[in-house]
Amino acid sequence: TWQAGDLVDLAPPQEPQLPRSYSIASIPQDGRLHLLVRQTQRSDGTPGRASHWLTQELALGQQLPLLLRAHSGFRLEDNAQRPLILIGNGTGLAGLRAHLRARQVLGQHANWLIAGERQAAHDQLYGRELQSWVRSGHLQRLDWAFSRDGVQRTYVQDLLHQHAPLLRQWVLRDGAALYVCGSLHGMAQGVDEALRSILGSAQVDALLQQGRYRRDVY
């Protein structure tokens, strides 16, 4: 078993001593463990070994060893009853999707997702599910930043600045917690800088101390 926010370690057969960690995109109540994997291609054109194995070589029905790993720093814990602002990009949506599923089971619908991707036409991961949650009220807000659509690139940190008054309201008035999942360089760093600009560094440090600002970044 596992909780939303936890990780799974797995290793391709050709590299059994070098496991990769993936954010789990589902909860036990889903009846299966979901991973969100993007095929990686190196600068020389060769594919990433783990992502290529998972998406191209692993046969349907084939078994593979997994190690579930608790990630206490990204679990809901004391934030289970708080409003949540979930921020991520790319496959970082996996960890955020697990939290949204957990919140659905708990009946907690004060959720705001800010997600970054490349193109709206191709990269709206979990798009149908997220839109159904918007319609049902489980997601009170869903904001996408598509970096490769249009002339000017837009990233999740840009959306934080655009919605700064609402962000302050959720955090300062309503007591929301912030969960950030995705790439460390670029996204997570930019989000932290935006939060410190909008809320003030002292407030962000206080959120970290209180466990109301949590990150799963890589």
NORKANOR-V535413 format. One line per field, one symbol per residue. phi: phi as a letter, one per 30 degrees, with the letter a starting at -180 (. if undefined). psi: psi as a letter, one per 40 degrees, with the letter a starting at -180 (. if undefined). burial: I if it has 16 or more other C-alpha atoms within 10 Angstrom, else O. A space follows every 50 residues. Layout:
phi=???
psi=???
burial=???
//
This chain:
phi=.abejdbbcbbdedbdcbdccbddcbbeddiaccbcbcdcbdddjddddd ddddcbcddejdcbdbbdbdbddbddhdcecddbccbabhdddedddddd ddddddiccdbbcbbcbdbddbbddhedddddddddjdcdbbbcccdcci dcdbbdddddddcedddddddddcidccbbbkdddjddddddddddddcj ddddddddddicbbbbba
psi=iiiheiihhihidegdegiihhhheiideeeihhihhhhhhideeiihdd ddddeddhiheiiihihhhhgdeeidbeedeiihhhhiibeedddddddd dddddefheghhhhihachddefghfdddddddddeedhdihhihhdehi dhhhidddddddfddddddddddefiihhhhahdhccddddddddddddi dddddddddeeehiigi.
burial=OIIIIIIIIIIIOOOOOOIOOIIIIIIOOOOOOIIIIOOOOOOOOOOOII IIIIOOOOOOOOOOOOOIIIIOOIIIOOIOIIIIIIIIIIIIIIIIIIII IIIOOOOIIIIIIIIIIIOIOOOIIOOOOIOOIIOOOIIOOOOIIIIOOO OOOIIIIOIIIOOIOOIIOIIOOOIIIIIIIIIOOOIIOIIIOIIOOIIO OOOIOOIOOOIIIIIIIO
//
